[in-house]
Amino acid sequence: MAETVLPYGLAMVAHRDPLGFTYGEDVTGPMPEIRHLDQIRASLRDPECGGPEDVYAIAMDVARLQDRDELKKRMLLFGVVTYAAGKLGDEPIRSQGHVHRISEHSGWSPPELYEIWQGKAIIYMQECVADDPGRCFAVIAGPGEKVLVPPGWGHATISADPSQPLTFGAWCDREYGFEYEAVRAHKGLAWYPLLQDNQVIWQHNTHYMPGRLQAITPRQYHEFGITEAPIYQQFIDDPARFQFISRPDKTAALWHNFHP
């Protein structure tokens, strides 16, 4: 059983066979949910493709025991995800494209802050999931790098290196929920990632209007007070720092014309 100790502010180990996690003595979290290939076929370019039967494991509401009350008070939740190595037909391992469901407590579709822990990721995002997807970005990130997805954007997390697993953590709204219907109605997001000689290339999804995809690297989100420290450690140091995740309405001006 291959396993990786995760050095990003939480005492955890990621397991590969079977996919999942072991929590340290001061960390609590749920049994991970396994997303099987049959569950995500509807969002793939080739719904009949082959690939790992267990595509990824997701554990939502992972925390140090002493932080749980503070997280509940602030309506924050920390999730951890690990992907299998390999590919899905000619596509990389990836999540289903989705939009975050509007939270009752804020009235907004929440943003999400990712931090890559192992492997190489592409956080793909588009402004909306209507026929015109608006601006489309592929943010290429490695271990320790952070990527912020703004409120209301369609997005998916893609493993950019099929030879190794991808593991990441993310700050989310405690009332998190995923909306898949609009993405599935368009047979996926506006751009399909494909593997060619183990490199990711992109194909436009013709169910959307033609547009342009911008490939970029992560930036530092100084306007939100995010530092280079691990994002869970940043919460420990300043529990109010990520309030913009659960209350994006409080930073509404910063989301206007947001650039990843």
Beta strands, then each sheet from edge to edge (+ up, - down):
strand 1: 3-6
strand 2: 12-16
strand 3: 19-23
strand 4: 27-28
strand 5: 33-36
strand 6: 54-60
strand 7: 63-64
strand 8: 76-83
strand 9: 87-88
strand 10: 91-92
strand 11: 99-100
strand 12: 112-118
strand 13: 121-126
strand 14: 136-141
strand 15: 146-149
strand 16: 154-159
strand 17: 167-173
strand 18: 178-179
strand 19: 191-196
strand 20: 199-204
strand 21: 213-216
sheet 1: 1+ 2- 3+
sheet 2: 4+ 7-
sheet 3: 5+ 6- 8+ 17- 12+ 15-
sheet 4: 9+ 10-
sheet 5: 11+ 18-
sheet 6: 16+ 13- 14+ 21+
sheet 7: 19+ 20-
end
